[in-house]
């Protein structure tokens, strides 16, 4: 019988890779080869995930509200973030209950399923198959304990 891993999740994790099965099922880096990111799980049941593409282009303006449409679009497409509560539904099946997200479709109460396994100092999270670009895709995100 598998054991629950909730206690092993608690802490801070640094992003190693974010991959999906691309054309011809070739593993493809979603945010390129050297993405940045951090994932935290705390003992009170909260989580936070921040992921970004390396080499993000700066806005011409230093103002948060004065980017061009192109700059704003590129900023959005090179960053992913959400936070909320989490619990382990069954061994290795982690449910993230969104409280806030950069992606507006993940509104308050939206649930994201992640299949988790701990491999030494690494945490590997994968999604159920997701419809993306007309086909089912599984995303796999690897984190290293900080």
Secondary structure, 3 states (H helix, E strand, C coil): CCCCCHHHHCEEEEEEEEEEECHHHCEEECCCCCCEEEEEECCCCEEEEEEECCCCCCCCCCCCCCCCHHHHHHHHHCEEEEEEEEEEEECCEEEEEEEEECCCCCCCCCEEEEEEEEECCEEEEECCCEEECCEEECEEEEEEEC
